[in-house]
Amino acid sequence: MSENRKAVKKRETYETSVKIELDLDGEGKGSIDSGLKFFDHMLAQLTKHSGFDLVVEANGDLEIDEHHTVEDIGISLGDAFVEALGDKKGIARFANNLTPLDETLVRTVVDISGRPFLYSGLDFSREMVGDLPAEMVEEFLRAFTNHAGLTLHIDLIRGDNCHHQIEAVFKSLALALKDAVEVVSDKMPSTKGKI
């Protein structure tokens, strides 16, 4: 295992200022301030259940809407994820997870492939939860997937309560990522010799 699977990323645009600190071998501790309380709650779920340590400091143009902030956090987290993984030698690479939350069930399947692809079968039951538009969940997933170099399939199998639906998405993603980044050998998990 790499002794230091950590990364710090900063992203500055005219629309946002984002700083991410990520430790893949952490204890599930986080300090998260996106300016969006429900999104903070979801990133806290991602942190806790992945076992990653995560710091998110973001200031965005929320007076316009939530899009730039959520997307840029996804971009920055994806960039940090790639850097923290290093050459990916020895990782499990593939993982899948089924996560229930009361009446809701979410399936996540991930391949740390270096080839970005997102399939999201997410039909949420309402437009807003707290201060977060439900559609921003897919924007976050797309930005993170593209910059992390993941193949990610995530399905909302069932569920009625939108809070439960979104929270199960973040928990399921966290648990799949936790398994996929686990160091299980000293070999490169690809016939190509690199990912």
N, CA, C and O of each residue as an XYZ file, in Angstrom:
780
protein
N       0.848     -1.193      0.000
C       0.000      0.000      0.000
C       0.880      1.238      0.000
O       1.895      1.307      0.692
N       0.465      2.200     -0.787
C       1.160      3.485     -0.769
C       1.077      4.065      0.635
O       0.056      3.954      1.314
N       2.171      4.686      1.052
C       2.186      5.257      2.394
C       1.380      6.542      2.479
O       1.045      6.995      3.574
N       1.069      7.128      1.341
C       0.454      8.451      1.377
C      -0.586      8.588      0.269
O      -0.315      9.175     -0.778
N      -1.765      8.049      0.506
C      -2.820      8.170     -0.502
C      -3.681      9.391     -0.158
O      -4.852      9.281      0.207
N      -3.050     10.545     -0.291
C      -3.675     11.818      0.064
C      -3.522     12.793     -1.084
O      -2.636     12.652     -1.927
N      -4.401     13.788     -1.105
C      -4.284     14.850     -2.110
C      -4.972     16.102     -1.596
O      -5.919     16.042     -0.811
N      -4.469     17.239     -2.062
C      -5.097     18.540     -1.825
C      -5.290     19.192     -3.188
O      -4.352     19.279     -3.981
N      -6.509     19.648     -3.456
C      -6.807     20.299     -4.731
C      -7.528     21.622     -4.476
O      -8.405     21.725     -3.618
N      -7.127     22.628     -5.251
C      -7.801     23.930     -5.205
C      -8.282     24.269     -6.607
O      -7.587     24.033     -7.596
N      -9.466     24.818     -6.671
C     -10.043     25.229     -7.953
C     -10.610     26.632     -7.788
O     -11.478     26.865     -6.947
N     -10.121     27.547     -8.582
C     -10.574     28.943     -8.531
C     -11.107     29.338     -9.895
O     -10.394     29.258    -10.896
N     -12.362     29.765     -9.934
C     -12.942     30.302    -11.157
C     -13.634     31.612    -10.816
O     -13.655     32.022     -9.655
N     -14.198     32.267    -11.816
C     -14.990     33.474    -11.554
C     -16.267     33.142    -10.785
O     -16.907     34.028    -10.218
N     -16.636     31.849    -10.769
C     -17.903     31.433    -10.157
C     -17.733     30.792     -8.781
O     -18.614     30.896     -7.927
N     -16.595     30.129     -8.572
C     -16.412     29.390     -7.327
C     -14.959     29.416     -6.858
O     -14.036     29.696     -7.622
N     -14.798     29.116     -5.580
C     -13.493     28.836     -4.986
C     -13.666     27.568     -4.161
O     -14.447     27.534     -3.210
N     -12.925     26.524     -4.538
C     -13.088     25.220     -3.888
C     -11.730     24.700     -3.448
O     -10.756     24.754     -4.199
N     -11.679     24.196     -2.220
C     -10.501     23.486     -1.729
C     -10.951     22.134     -1.194
O     -11.895     22.038     -0.411
N     -10.244     21.081     -1.641
C     -10.528     19.713     -1.218
C      -9.268     19.120     -0.619
O      -8.187     19.237     -1.195
N      -9.402     18.486      0.534
C      -8.350     17.660      1.107
C      -8.921     16.261      1.272
O      -9.971     16.077      1.889
N      -8.216     15.264      0.711
C      -8.725     13.893      0.697
C      -7.642     12.933      1.173
O      -6.490     13.018      0.749
N      -8.026     12.021      2.058
C      -7.150     10.943      2.522
C      -7.935      9.639      2.367
O      -8.890      9.389      3.102
N      -7.519      8.808      1.399
C      -8.236      7.556      1.124
C      -8.099      6.545      2.251
O      -8.903      5.619      2.351
N      -7.095      6.710      3.097
C      -6.862      5.772      4.194
C      -7.134      6.439      5.536
O      -6.399      6.251      6.506
N      -8.200      7.216      5.566
C      -8.547      7.949      6.762
C      -9.433      7.154      7.704
O      -9.407      5.924      7.729
N     -10.211      7.887      8.472
C     -11.091      7.290      9.485
C     -12.541      7.709      9.296
O     -13.359      7.537     10.200
N     -12.867      8.259      8.125
C     -14.238      8.696      7.876
C     -14.579     10.004      8.553
O     -15.730     10.252      8.912
N     -13.560     10.845      8.726
C     -13.782     12.141      9.377
C     -13.869     13.232      8.317
O     -13.161     13.194      7.311
N     -14.742     14.199      8.553
C     -14.906     15.260      7.584
C     -15.127     16.618      8.203
O     -15.589     16.753      9.336
N     -14.780     17.620      7.420
C     -15.097     19.014      7.715
C     -15.587     19.599      6.399
O     -14.796     19.828      5.484
N     -16.881     19.840      6.304
C     -17.486     20.137      5.008
C     -18.322     21.396      5.090
O     -19.209     21.516      5.935
N     -18.028     22.339      4.193
C     -18.798     23.572      4.103
C     -18.899     23.979      2.638
O     -18.001     24.615      2.087
N     -20.011     23.596      2.024
C     -20.263     23.920      0.616
C     -21.142     25.154      0.455
O     -21.263     25.704     -0.639
N     -21.754     25.582      1.558
C     -22.760     26.633      1.477
C     -24.161     26.092      1.266
O     -25.131     26.850      1.266
N     -24.270     24.777      1.084
C     -25.555     24.097      0.883
C     -25.697     23.036      1.965
O     -24.979     22.036      1.944
N     -26.596     23.234      2.892
C     -26.668     22.383      4.081
C     -26.999     20.930      3.745
O     -26.401     20.017      4.315
N     -27.938     20.704      2.832
C     -28.275     19.318      2.518
C     -27.121     18.636      1.786
O     -26.859     17.456      2.022
N     -26.435     19.347      0.914
C     -25.281     18.787      0.218
C     -24.164     18.472      1.214
O     -23.499     17.444      1.090
N     -23.955     19.343      2.195
C     -22.983     19.054      3.260
C     -23.328     17.738      3.951
O     -22.450     16.919      4.224
N     -24.615     17.545      4.230
C     -25.078     16.318      4.881
C     -24.771     15.103      4.006
O     -24.376     14.057      4.521
N     -24.947     15.229      2.697
C     -24.667     14.113      1.791
C     -23.168     13.842      1.689
O     -22.755     12.683      1.668
N     -22.352     14.888      1.626
C     -20.903     14.689      1.590
C     -20.401     14.097      2.902
O     -19.409     13.367      2.914
N     -21.072     14.403      3.998
C     -20.737     13.776      5.280
C     -21.036     12.278      5.241
O     -20.292     11.486      5.820
N     -22.121     11.880      4.565
C     -22.426     10.456      4.399
C     -21.347      9.775      3.564
O     -20.896      8.676      3.888
N     -20.939     10.442      2.485
C     -19.883      9.913      1.620
C     -18.595      9.702      2.421
O     -17.922      8.681      2.279
N     -18.271     10.667      3.248
C     -17.057     10.612      4.060
C     -17.122      9.473      5.072
O     -16.219      8.639      5.140
N     -18.177      9.447      5.843
C     -18.314      8.469      6.921
C     -18.263      7.040      6.389
O     -17.544      6.199      6.928
N     -19.020      6.768      5.340
C     -19.193      5.383      4.898
C     -18.096      4.904      3.955
O     -17.950      3.699      3.749
N     -17.329      5.815      3.384
C     -16.164      5.416      2.587
C     -14.945      5.162      3.452
O     -14.038      4.425      3.065
N     -14.929      5.778      4.632
C     -13.742      5.732      5.470
C     -12.684      6.737      5.049
O     -11.600      6.778      5.629
N     -12.993      7.555      4.035
C     -12.063      8.599      3.611
C     -12.155      9.766      4.590
O     -13.219     10.023      5.153
N     -11.058     10.463      4.792
C     -11.115     11.760      5.464
C     -11.260     12.812      4.378
O     -10.572     12.764      3.359
N     -12.158     13.762      4.602
C     -12.468     14.741      3.563
C     -12.692     16.120      4.168
O     -13.460     16.285      5.116
N     -12.007     17.099      3.604
C     -12.257     18.501      3.917
C     -12.749     19.160      2.640
O     -12.119     19.037      1.589
N     -13.878     19.863      2.728
C     -14.422     20.632      1.614
C     -14.659     22.053      2.095
O     -15.416     22.287      3.037
N     -14.004     22.997      1.435
C     -14.238     24.418      1.689
C     -14.618     25.040      0.353
O     -13.807     25.087     -0.572
N     -15.846     25.515      0.255
C     -16.318     26.049     -1.027
C     -17.079     27.346     -0.821
O     -17.885     27.482      0.098
N     -16.799     28.292     -1.702
C     -17.570     29.523     -1.803
C     -17.971     29.666     -3.263
O     -17.123     29.772     -4.149
N     -19.265     29.668     -3.495
C     -19.744     29.747     -4.870
C     -20.811     30.797     -5.038
O     -21.268     31.412     -4.074
N     -21.197     30.991     -6.275
C     -22.203     32.003     -6.610
C     -23.620     31.463     -6.385
O     -24.422     31.356     -7.312
N     -23.894     31.129     -5.127
C     -25.196     30.564     -4.783
C     -26.330     31.564     -4.973
O     -27.498     31.178     -5.016
N     -25.993     32.839     -5.085
C     -27.037     33.829     -5.378
C     -27.595     33.631     -6.787
O     -28.704     34.071     -7.088
N     -26.821     32.967     -7.647
C     -27.311     32.631     -8.996
C     -28.063     31.320     -8.939
O     -29.265     31.284     -9.204
N     -27.376     30.242     -8.598
C     -28.008     28.954     -8.274
C     -26.943     28.010     -7.749
O     -25.811     28.424     -7.497
N     -27.298     26.748     -7.584
C     -26.430     25.778     -6.922
C     -25.459     25.083     -7.871
O     -24.509     24.438     -7.426
N     -25.692     25.209     -9.170
C     -25.012     24.369    -10.158
C     -23.493     24.482    -10.111
O     -22.802     23.468    -10.012
N     -22.964     25.702    -10.181
C     -21.516     25.870    -10.255
C     -20.813     25.305     -9.018
O     -19.760     24.677     -9.128
N     -21.394     25.530     -7.862
C     -20.785     25.052     -6.619
C     -20.756     23.532     -6.572
O     -19.717     22.937     -6.288
N     -21.889     22.904     -6.847
C     -21.971     21.447     -6.790
C     -21.057     20.815     -7.833
O     -20.333     19.866     -7.533
N     -21.086     21.335     -9.050
C     -20.257     20.775    -10.121
C     -18.770     20.936     -9.799
O     -17.995     19.999     -9.986
N     -18.371     22.098     -9.324
C     -16.948     22.333     -9.070
C     -16.440     21.522     -7.879
O     -15.266     21.152     -7.842
N     -17.295     21.247     -6.923
C     -16.898     20.323     -5.850
C     -16.698     18.927     -6.424
O     -15.744     18.241     -6.057
N     -17.578     18.500     -7.312
C     -17.418     17.195     -7.960
C     -16.143     17.113     -8.768
O     -15.427     16.114     -8.701
N     -15.849     18.159     -9.538
C     -14.611     18.217    -10.329
C     -13.390     18.118     -9.421
O     -12.482     17.326     -9.674
N     -13.372     18.921     -8.370
C     -12.219     18.978     -7.474
C     -12.038     17.670     -6.710
O     -10.912     17.214     -6.512
N     -13.140     17.071     -6.283
C     -13.057     15.796     -5.574
C     -12.549     14.705     -6.514
O     -11.744     13.866     -6.110
N     -13.014     14.711     -7.766
C     -12.518     13.741     -8.739
C     -11.034     13.888     -8.988
O     -10.311     12.893     -9.047
N     -10.568     15.128     -9.136
C      -9.134     15.385     -9.335
C      -8.316     14.915     -8.132
O      -7.240     14.339     -8.293
N      -8.828     15.161     -6.937
C      -8.134     14.722     -5.722
C      -8.102     13.199     -5.634
O      -7.097     12.621     -5.219
N      -9.181     12.557     -6.018
C      -9.288     11.095     -5.988
C      -8.214     10.466     -6.877
O      -7.523      9.536     -6.461
N      -8.079     10.976     -8.095
C      -7.066     10.455     -9.026
C      -5.666     10.627     -8.458
O      -4.856      9.700     -8.485
N      -5.386     11.821     -7.943
C      -4.048     12.072     -7.404
C      -3.759     11.180     -6.204
O      -2.659     10.641     -6.082
N      -4.732     11.023     -5.324
C      -4.531     10.206     -4.127
C      -4.312      8.738     -4.476
O      -3.562      8.051     -3.783
N      -4.946      8.247     -5.531
C      -4.787      6.847     -5.925
C      -3.406      6.540     -6.494
O      -2.952      5.398     -6.429
N      -2.747      7.529     -7.040
C      -1.427      7.290     -7.628
C      -1.515      6.374     -8.834
O      -2.366      6.576     -9.700
N      -0.644      5.363     -8.905
C      -0.614      4.479    -10.084
C      -1.668      3.379    -10.033
O      -1.789      2.606    -10.984
N      -2.428      3.289     -8.955
C      -3.538      2.346     -8.762
C      -3.084      0.899     -8.577
O      -3.912     -0.012     -8.546
N      -1.794      0.688     -8.457
C      -1.268     -0.662     -8.294
C      -1.838     -1.312     -7.037
O      -1.805     -0.733     -5.951
N      -2.356     -2.520     -7.203
C      -2.827     -3.316     -6.079
C      -4.253     -3.089     -5.632
O      -4.753     -3.828     -4.784
N      -4.936     -2.064     -6.190
C      -6.305     -1.806     -5.738
C      -7.263     -2.881     -6.260
O      -6.987     -3.537     -7.265
N      -8.374     -3.050     -5.575
C      -9.397     -4.003     -6.015
C      -9.959     -3.596     -7.375
O     -10.265     -4.453     -8.203
N     -10.092     -2.310     -7.603
C     -10.552     -1.686     -8.850
C     -12.057     -1.781     -9.040
O     -12.712     -0.755     -9.224
N     -12.621     -2.975     -9.002
C     -14.060     -3.170     -9.205
C     -14.762     -3.315     -7.855
O     -14.205     -3.884     -6.916
N     -15.978     -2.800     -7.767
C     -16.784     -3.023     -6.566
C     -18.249     -2.773     -6.894
O     -18.583     -2.050     -7.833
N     -19.109     -3.388     -6.097
C     -20.540     -3.129     -6.223
C     -21.151     -3.131     -4.843
O     -20.613     -3.711     -3.900
N     -22.292     -2.465     -4.745
C     -22.929     -2.326     -3.448
C     -24.430     -2.139     -3.611
O     -24.888     -1.432     -4.508
N     -25.177     -2.775     -2.742
C     -26.615     -2.528     -2.597
C     -26.822     -1.908     -1.232
O     -26.453     -2.498     -0.216
N     -27.412     -0.719     -1.199
C     -27.634     -0.022      0.066
C     -29.122      0.252      0.274
O     -29.746      0.931     -0.542
N     -29.689     -0.268      1.353
C     -31.057      0.088      1.705
C     -31.083      1.261      2.664
O     -30.166      1.435      3.467
N     -32.117      2.057      2.583
C     -32.416      3.063      3.602
C     -33.930      3.077      3.739
O     -34.636      3.714      2.957
N     -34.408      2.371      4.738
C     -35.850      2.174      4.925
C     -36.468      1.608      3.644
O     -36.109      0.505      3.231
N     -37.387      2.337      3.007
C     -38.090      1.809      1.827
C     -37.276      1.919      0.545
O     -37.700      1.435     -0.504
N     -36.108      2.554      0.625
C     -35.298      2.852     -0.558
C     -34.181      1.826     -0.718
O     -33.615      1.345      0.264
N     -33.873      1.499     -1.981
C     -32.760      0.608     -2.294
C     -32.002      1.172     -3.489
O     -32.597      1.480     -4.522
N     -30.673      1.306     -3.340
C     -29.806      1.844     -4.398
C     -28.695      0.848     -4.690
O     -28.112      0.259     -3.780
N     -28.413      0.670     -5.977
C     -27.305     -0.192     -6.420
C     -26.229      0.671     -7.076
O     -26.524      1.501     -7.936
N     -24.978      0.466     -6.660
C     -23.836      1.146     -7.257
C     -22.814      0.115     -7.707
O     -22.461     -0.797     -6.959
N     -22.348      0.270     -8.931
C     -21.294     -0.585     -9.484
C     -20.215      0.340    -10.033
O     -20.506      1.255    -10.804
N     -18.960      0.098     -9.630
C     -17.875      1.000    -10.007
C     -16.678      0.214    -10.529
O     -16.376     -0.883    -10.058
N     -16.014      0.799    -11.505
C     -14.737      0.317    -12.007
C     -13.811      1.522    -12.080
O     -14.087      2.483    -12.798
N     -12.723      1.469    -11.341
C     -11.721      2.534    -11.423
C     -10.893      2.240    -12.666
O      -9.785      1.708    -12.585
N     -11.447      2.592    -13.803
C     -10.979      2.144    -15.111
C     -10.087      3.154    -15.816
O      -9.338      2.793    -16.725
N     -10.160      4.426    -15.402
C      -9.514      5.488    -16.159
C     -10.348      5.954    -17.340
O      -9.951      6.869    -18.061
N     -11.501      5.328    -17.540
C     -12.410      5.681    -18.638
C     -13.715      6.221    -18.049
O     -14.535      5.446    -17.557
N     -13.910      7.509    -18.094
C     -15.109      8.085    -17.470
C     -16.389      7.683    -18.191
O     -16.523      7.858    -19.402
N     -17.318      7.144    -17.422
C     -18.655      6.855    -17.938
C     -19.610      6.817    -16.763
O     -19.343      6.156    -15.760
N     -20.719      7.523    -16.884
C     -21.746      7.521    -15.846
C     -23.065      7.048    -16.430
O     -23.561      7.601    -17.412
N     -23.622      6.024    -15.814
C     -25.024      5.685    -16.035
C     -25.737      5.953    -14.723
O     -25.379      5.385    -13.691
N     -26.735      6.805    -14.756
C     -27.482      7.089    -13.532
C     -28.966      6.881    -13.788
O     -29.602      7.643    -14.515
N     -29.493      5.849    -13.184
C     -30.926      5.580    -13.240
C     -31.569      6.128    -11.983
O     -31.983      5.380    -11.097
N     -31.644      7.457    -11.922
C     -32.120      8.141    -10.715
C     -33.374      8.937    -11.045
O     -33.307      9.989    -11.680
N     -34.495      8.433    -10.614
C     -35.768      9.118    -10.820
C     -36.286      9.522     -9.442
O     -37.080      8.818     -8.818
N     -35.805     10.688     -8.990
C     -36.138     11.132     -7.643
C     -37.593     11.579     -7.562
O     -38.187     11.994     -8.557
N     -38.156     11.487     -6.357
C     -39.595     11.678     -6.182
C     -40.015     13.134     -6.002
O     -41.212     13.425     -6.017
N     -39.069     14.057     -5.831
C     -39.421     15.474     -5.815
C     -38.242     16.319     -6.269
O     -37.133     15.811     -6.430
N     -38.481     17.596     -6.473
C     -37.478     18.459     -7.093
C     -36.452     19.005     -6.109
O     -35.296     19.207     -6.483
N     -36.838     19.244     -4.880
C     -35.939     19.848     -3.883
C     -35.931     19.014     -2.611
O     -36.959     18.475     -2.202
N     -34.750     18.912     -1.985
C     -34.648     18.415     -0.613
C     -33.820     19.442      0.144
O     -32.651     19.665     -0.171
N     -34.425     20.056      1.129
C     -33.756     21.154      1.817
C     -33.409     22.237      0.816
O     -34.276     22.729      0.094
N     -32.121     22.611      0.774
C     -31.696     23.681     -0.131
C     -31.016     23.146     -1.392
O     -30.334     23.892     -2.094
N     -31.203     21.841     -1.682
C     -30.537     21.225     -2.834
C     -31.552     20.716     -3.851
O     -32.387     19.877     -3.514
N     -31.496     21.209     -5.095
C     -32.316     20.605     -6.145
C     -31.861     19.169     -6.392
O     -30.662     18.914     -6.510
N     -32.798     18.234     -6.470
C     -32.453     16.822     -6.661
C     -31.628     16.605     -7.925
O     -30.783     15.711     -7.964
N     -31.862     17.415     -8.961
C     -31.109     17.246    -10.209
C     -29.615     17.495    -10.032
O     -28.815     17.056    -10.858
N     -29.231     18.189     -8.974
C     -27.812     18.461     -8.736
C     -27.037     17.212     -8.320
O     -25.810     17.181     -8.421
N     -27.742     16.192     -7.857
C     -27.070     14.935     -7.505
C     -26.397     14.346     -8.738
O     -25.239     13.931     -8.679
N     -27.116     14.310     -9.848
C     -26.523     13.778    -11.075
C     -25.398     14.677    -11.583
O     -24.413     14.176    -12.124
N     -25.524     15.992    -11.419
C     -24.439     16.891    -11.829
C     -23.168     16.627    -11.019
O     -22.065     16.625    -11.565
N     -23.331     16.405     -9.720
C     -22.181     16.057     -8.893
C     -21.564     14.741     -9.338
O     -20.348     14.645     -9.503
N     -22.399     13.728     -9.531
C     -21.903     12.413     -9.939
C     -21.175     12.480    -11.276
O     -20.136     11.842    -11.447
N     -21.709     13.246    -12.223
C     -21.077     13.357    -13.549
C     -19.707     14.038    -13.442
O     -18.726     13.568    -14.019
N     -19.653     15.139    -12.704
C     -18.386     15.860    -12.555
C     -17.349     14.993    -11.846
O     -16.192     14.936    -12.264
N     -17.762     14.322    -10.777
C     -16.848     13.457    -10.038
C     -16.373     12.296    -10.907
O     -15.178     12.007    -10.955
N     -17.290     11.639    -11.584
C     -16.970     10.494    -12.437
C     -15.992     10.878    -13.536
O     -15.002     10.184    -13.766
N     -16.272     11.984    -14.214
C     -15.416     12.403    -15.326
C     -14.001     12.719    -14.868
O     -13.038     12.393    -15.562
N     -13.868     13.345    -13.718
C     -12.537     13.754    -13.258
C     -11.825     12.660    -12.463
O     -10.598     12.668    -12.360
N     -12.583     11.722    -11.903
C     -11.967     10.598    -11.191
C     -11.606      9.456    -12.142
O     -10.874      8.543    -11.758
N     -12.109      9.499    -13.372
C     -11.833      8.434    -14.324
C     -12.524      7.132    -13.958
O     -11.938      6.055    -14.064
N     -13.765      7.238    -13.531
C     -14.531      6.065    -13.108
C     -15.522      5.635    -14.175
O     -16.042      6.461    -14.926
N     -15.776      4.348    -14.234
C     -16.992      3.836    -14.844
C     -17.950      3.607    -13.679
O     -17.672      2.807    -12.786
N     -19.077      4.314    -13.694
C     -20.000      4.278    -12.563
C     -21.422      4.054    -13.060
O     -21.930      4.807    -13.890
N     -22.046      3.020    -12.545
C     -23.460      2.749    -12.798
C     -24.165      2.827    -11.449
O     -23.784      2.146    -10.497
N     -25.187      3.659    -11.380
C     -25.891      3.824    -10.108
C     -27.383      3.896    -10.376
O     -27.848      4.712    -11.171
N     -28.127      3.028     -9.699
C     -29.562      2.868     -9.943
C     -30.351      3.033     -8.662
O     -30.009      2.456     -7.629
N     -31.403      3.821     -8.736
C     -32.409      3.864     -7.684
C     -33.409      2.758     -7.999
O     -34.249      2.905     -8.887
N     -33.316      1.667     -7.275
C     -34.157      0.499     -7.559
C     -35.577      0.726     -7.073
O     -36.539      0.393     -7.765
N     -35.706      1.296     -5.875
C     -37.029      1.619     -5.340
C     -36.886      2.680     -4.276
O     -35.785      2.930     -3.784
N     -37.986      3.302     -3.920
C     -37.984      4.299     -2.860
C     -39.026      5.363     -3.113
O     -39.360      5.655     -4.261
N     -39.544      5.948     -2.036
C     -40.578      6.973     -2.116
C     -40.114      8.314     -1.553
O     -40.429      9.368     -2.106
N     -39.370      8.271     -0.462
C     -38.941      9.481      0.232
C     -37.672     10.004     -0.423
O     -36.664      9.298     -0.468
N     -37.705     11.225     -0.927
C     -36.581     11.745     -1.697
C     -35.327     11.924     -0.845
O     -34.219     11.709     -1.336
N     -35.477     12.310      0.405
C     -34.317     12.392      1.294
C     -33.640     11.024      1.377
O     -32.420     10.919      1.248
N     -34.440      9.980      1.593
C     -33.894      8.625      1.656
C     -33.234      8.237      0.340
O     -32.160      7.636      0.334
N     -33.869      8.578     -0.766
C     -33.334      8.218     -2.078
C     -31.938      8.809     -2.284
O     -31.005      8.101     -2.663
N     -31.808     10.100     -2.032
C     -30.519     10.765     -2.258
C     -29.480     10.290     -1.250
O     -28.324     10.067     -1.609
N     -29.881     10.135      0.000
C     -28.925      9.675      1.007
C     -28.428      8.269      0.700
O     -27.249      7.974      0.895
N     -29.309      7.404      0.224
C     -28.892      6.047     -0.143
C     -27.927      6.068     -1.319
O     -27.027      5.230     -1.387
N     -28.094      7.009     -2.249
C     -27.148      7.157     -3.365
C     -25.752      7.445     -2.829
O     -24.786      6.797     -3.232
N     -25.643      8.408     -1.929
C     -24.323      8.782     -1.406
C     -23.714      7.680     -0.544
O     -22.503      7.463     -0.581
N     -24.542      6.985      0.230
C     -24.025      5.885      1.052
C     -23.554      4.728      0.174
O     -22.491      4.154      0.411
N     -24.344      4.391     -0.834
C     -23.985      3.290     -1.726
C     -22.709      3.603     -2.502
O     -21.840      2.744     -2.650
N     -22.599      4.833     -2.996
C     -21.385      5.256     -3.686
C     -20.183      5.147     -2.739
O     -19.126      4.652     -3.129
N     -20.347      5.606     -1.509
C     -19.265      5.566     -0.533
C     -18.783      4.147     -0.292
O     -17.580      3.884     -0.288
N     -19.720      3.237     -0.092
C     -19.359      1.854      0.211
C     -18.698      1.173     -0.975
O     -17.779      0.374     -0.796
N     -19.156      1.480     -2.193
C     -18.527      0.912     -3.388
C     -17.107      1.456     -3.564
O     -16.183      0.701     -3.869
N     -16.938      2.754     -3.372
C     -15.597      3.338     -3.501
C     -14.648      2.781     -2.445
O     -13.481      2.517     -2.735
N     -15.136      2.603     -1.242
C     -14.319      2.038     -0.167
C     -13.757      0.688     -0.581
O     -12.571      0.420     -0.385
N     -14.606     -0.168     -1.157
C     -14.162     -1.491     -1.587
C     -13.241     -1.412     -2.801
O     -12.277     -2.172     -2.891
N     -13.523     -0.509     -3.734
C     -12.748     -0.431     -4.977
C     -11.327      0.065     -4.750
O     -10.414     -0.353     -5.462
N     -11.118      0.945     -3.776
C      -9.772      1.488     -3.533
C      -8.956      0.633     -2.570
O      -7.779      0.908     -2.339
N      -9.573     -0.398     -2.010
C      -8.845     -1.254     -1.074
C      -7.649     -1.899     -1.767
O      -7.764     -2.396     -2.887
N      -6.519     -1.886     -1.102
C      -5.325     -2.530     -1.642
C      -5.394     -4.019     -1.308
O      -5.401     -4.413     -0.141
N      -5.445     -4.836     -2.363
C      -5.649     -6.278     -2.189
C      -4.483     -7.107     -2.711
O      -4.457     -8.320     -2.504
N      -3.520     -6.483     -3.380
C      -2.374     -7.223     -3.905
C      -1.239     -6.243     -4.189
O      -1.334     -5.060     -3.859
N      -0.180     -6.733     -4.792
C       0.893     -5.857     -5.250
C       0.945     -5.816     -6.771
O       1.955     -5.422     -7.354
N      -0.154     -6.227     -7.413
C      -0.236     -6.310     -8.874
C      -1.081     -5.165     -9.436
O      -1.950     -4.620     -8.756
N      -0.805     -4.817    -10.694
C      -1.645     -3.858    -11.386
C      -2.918     -4.571    -11.854
O      -2.827     -5.587    -12.543
N      -4.107     -4.056    -11.493
C      -5.345     -4.767    -11.825
C      -5.815     -4.520    -13.260
O      -6.941     -4.077    -13.486
N      -4.941     -4.813    -14.226
C      -5.293     -4.636    -15.630
C      -4.334     -5.450    -16.497
O      -3.135     -5.512    -16.224
N      -4.872     -6.069    -17.538
C      -4.007     -6.787    -18.493
C      -3.159     -5.842    -19.317
O      -2.189     -6.266    -19.946
N      -3.509     -4.568    -19.322
C      -2.729     -3.554    -20.051
C      -1.426     -3.183    -19.327
O      -0.490     -2.654    -19.927
N      -1.395     -3.475    -18.029
C      -0.226     -3.110    -17.244
C      -0.312     -1.729    -16.633
O       0.579     -1.319    -15.890
N      -1.377     -1.010    -16.938
C      -1.627      0.298    -16.332
C      -3.099      0.628    -16.474
O      -3.806      0.069    -17.312
N      -3.546      1.558    -15.627
C      -4.933      2.033    -15.710
C      -4.887      3.504    -15.998
O      -5.932      4.143    -16.116
